[in-house]
Amino acid sequence: MAEEAPTPSDPVATPSAPVTQLLQGVEQLNATLDLPEISERLLSIAMEHCGATRGVAALRHSTGFTQVAAVQGLNQVHPGDPFRPEVATSLGLPMILPIGDPLEPLGYLALGGYEGAREAGGSPEKDAPERPYLRVLLGIGASVVASALSHQESQRLNEKLNQRLQELRALLDFGRGLTSTLDVDEIVQLLALTLAGRWAIARYAVHTWRDGYEDVFRARGFTFAQVEALAGRFPDLAEAILLGEDGNLEWLRHLSVPPGSMLIPLLSNEQTIGLVLCGLRLRNQPYSQEDLEFGLTLASRAASAIENAWFFKEALSAREIERELALAAGIQQDLFPKKMPVPEGWDVAARNRQARQVGGDYFDGMPLRRDGGEKVLYVVSDVAGKGIGSALLMANIQATLRALLDHEPTLEAIAREANELLFDSTPSNRYATALLLLLDPHSGEADFVNCAHNNPLLLRADDAEEWLDAPGLALGMMKRSTQQQAHVSIGPGDILVIYTDGVSEAVNEKDEEYGLDRLRDTVRRLRHQSSKTIVDGIFEAIEYHVGDAPQHDDITLMVIKRNPDHPPGV
């Protein structure tokens, strides 16, 4: 007998209504990867099947907390609220089913408020025959939720990777910009524009400072006073922060700085050299932790570039100063006589070694006519202090003495006039000691004025020693002159040594001075040598005594020696 065709009512031929609904529900769930929409559809399908009038779909967040994702029929619950089974039960949602593995569910479905054909006195929510259907539906829903979560995570990772690539590109572009400039203004402007472009911010400010330099400030939408107030509030800021996170907003409102703005320190060697203030992002999108880290990285590179720019500027300034000092040293050397005047029957040598490129020691020799005869004025002077100021005063003294030679008849008059001129034209802390010796080379007679200078050593031919002294204050120290002229006779074989305190006070590493005794002994040892040999020998003796200790003062030495075979009047 022929086999009968199945009728539409045959369960083999036509799927049952629950199965049809299930298939339709699966198709609806698989139509999207948006978690809120999946949650809404899952809840709607379950409520429709069970005849529930209220329900909640909750999903477990990546942080481990379960939050409401969809809600229907309840005004007390909203998406984003934490989900707790006991709270759901109290709100009339007694049927609570896990989405996925009951041991590690992806979330929960809570239903209640059934209508229709439940008999009085029963527990439809608890014993509903729809549970098997719901378990299948939630199992399929768990797979869809898992796929959506995977898609969401993939999107998050792609966005994070894209953000990192953008940050890397920004850092590379910023680095290329930094290599093209050593100007602090340009570096600050480049930093401000890079941050503004990276986060689409309309308001920003960059302020950097350093002792000895003008502050650099670049801003749009913020004022210097606002950033200065932030610098006072965060003097030791070591990382990027979001303003207002501590909940203290009153001071921010007072500054008119919106909460959520980012403050970034510019750090160099753990020292704050500036601040960066970034206003709110476009559409008030909050800054992330990654943004804070990126901002600090960018600011650190900018701070290093700013420090390099400052160092470069200092190096240029130092080089310019070195060139100026070298020029000044050359000019000063030209002020020293190229050749000392040496009368017949005499031997004269002088030498100067400065502690710095330029100094305040000075020696000179000037032939002139006095009382119808040829005489020579020898000068050794020591200006108080060192450096450019002392060198300028030394040049002033030389010019003053040379100008007075033709107008003043005596050394005492020259010293008096020079003293007054220097006092009127120099600060009170600028003065100079000096020894002026006017020698008659034919007779060996000499007048001298000692202006608070070291007493010259006169070593006689018979080995007796004299230390020439005459009362008098330093030139330029007081308005009224106190210098007095004295007289000395230099005989054949006598040696006169005029020196500055850089000779006698040269110290070694034990802080022991070279001293006058060593000076006298060295001159005695070399007395039969030429004046130049005596000068060089004293310098060598000083170097031996000092050793590796630094030279603290200028050293100037003049030796005037009368030949033994040159009697007076010859």
Secondary structure, DSSP 8 states (H G I E B T S, - for coil): -------TT-TTTS--HHHHHHHHHHHHHTT---HHHHHHHHHHHHHHHHTEEEEEEEEE-TTS-EEEEEEES-SS--TTSB--HHHHHHTT--EEEEES-SSS-SEEEEEEEE-SS--TTS-HHHH-TTHHHHHHHHHHHHHHHHHHHHHHHHHHHHHHHHHHHHHHHHHHHHHHHHHT---HHHHHHHHHHHHHHHHT-S-EEEEE--TTS--EEEEEB--HHHHHHHHHH-TT--S-EETTTTS--HHHHHHT--TT-EEEEEEETTEEEEEEEE---GGG----HHHHHHHHHHHHHHHHHHHHHHHHHHHHHHHHHHHHHHHHHHHHHHHS-SS----TTEEEEEEEE-SSSS-SEEEEEEEEEETTEEEEEEEEEEESS-SHHHHHHHHHHHHHHHHHTTT-SSHHHHHHHHHHHHHHHS-TT--EEEEEEEE-TTT-EEEEEEES----EEE-TTS-EEE-------BTSSSS----EEEEE--TT-EEEEE-HHHHT-B-TT--B-HHHHHHHHHHHTTTS-HHHHHHHHHHHHHHHHTTS---S-EEEEEEEE-TT--TT-
